[in-house]
Amino acid sequence: MFEANIPTSYPEGHELRKIVSIRYTPVFVFLDANGRKVLETHGFRNAREAKALHEYVSKQHYSSTSLQEFLAKYPK
């Protein structure tokens, strides 16, 4: 799912209101195969962090470490 123009507040019962806690853009929300939120982050990132973020989510590193710890160890 992709939301490019986020309102300041979603209407009651809106699907995205259930998973998005940050109220400004850009917001990146990653869900697992079961639709559970595994990561929510905001802002644009540099190329290294964007690549690390992709690896963190796609290889399910979130199940064993925090994003901050993963980024600290990620190659420069």
Contacts in CASP RR format, 6 or more apart in sequence:
PFRMAT RR
TARGET T0000
AUTHOR 0000-0000-0000
METHOD contacts of the structure
MODEL  1
MFEANIPTSYPEGHELRKIVSIRYTPVFVFLDANGRKVLETHGFRNAREA
KALHEYVSKQHYSSTSLQEFLAKYPK
1 16 0 8 1.000
1 29 0 8 1.000
1 31 0 8 1.000
3 16 0 8 1.000
3 27 0 8 1.000
4 25 0 8 1.000
5 25 0 8 1.000
6 16 0 8 1.000
6 20 0 8 1.000
6 23 0 8 1.000
6 24 0 8 1.000
6 25 0 8 1.000
6 27 0 8 1.000
8 23 0 8 1.000
9 17 0 8 1.000
9 23 0 8 1.000
10 16 0 8 1.000
10 17 0 8 1.000
10 20 0 8 1.000
11 17 0 8 1.000
19 29 0 8 1.000
19 31 0 8 1.000
19 37 0 8 1.000
19 40 0 8 1.000
20 27 0 8 1.000
20 29 0 8 1.000
20 40 0 8 1.000
21 40 0 8 1.000
22 40 0 8 1.000
22 42 0 8 1.000
24 42 0 8 1.000
25 42 0 8 1.000
26 42 0 8 1.000
26 43 0 8 1.000
26 44 0 8 1.000
27 40 0 8 1.000
27 41 0 8 1.000
27 42 0 8 1.000
27 43 0 8 1.000
28 39 0 8 1.000
28 40 0 8 1.000
28 41 0 8 1.000
28 42 0 8 1.000
28 43 0 8 1.000
28 53 0 8 1.000
29 37 0 8 1.000
29 39 0 8 1.000
29 40 0 8 1.000
30 37 0 8 1.000
30 38 0 8 1.000
30 39 0 8 1.000
30 40 0 8 1.000
30 57 0 8 1.000
31 37 0 8 1.000
31 38 0 8 1.000
32 38 0 8 1.000
32 60 0 8 1.000
38 57 0 8 1.000
38 60 0 8 1.000
38 62 0 8 1.000
39 53 0 8 1.000
39 56 0 8 1.000
39 57 0 8 1.000
39 62 0 8 1.000
39 67 0 8 1.000
41 53 0 8 1.000
41 67 0 8 1.000
45 53 0 8 1.000
48 74 0 8 1.000
48 76 0 8 1.000
49 71 0 8 1.000
52 70 0 8 1.000
52 71 0 8 1.000
52 74 0 8 1.000
53 67 0 8 1.000
55 61 0 8 1.000
55 74 0 8 1.000
56 62 0 8 1.000
56 67 0 8 1.000
56 70 0 8 1.000
56 71 0 8 1.000
61 70 0 8 1.000
END
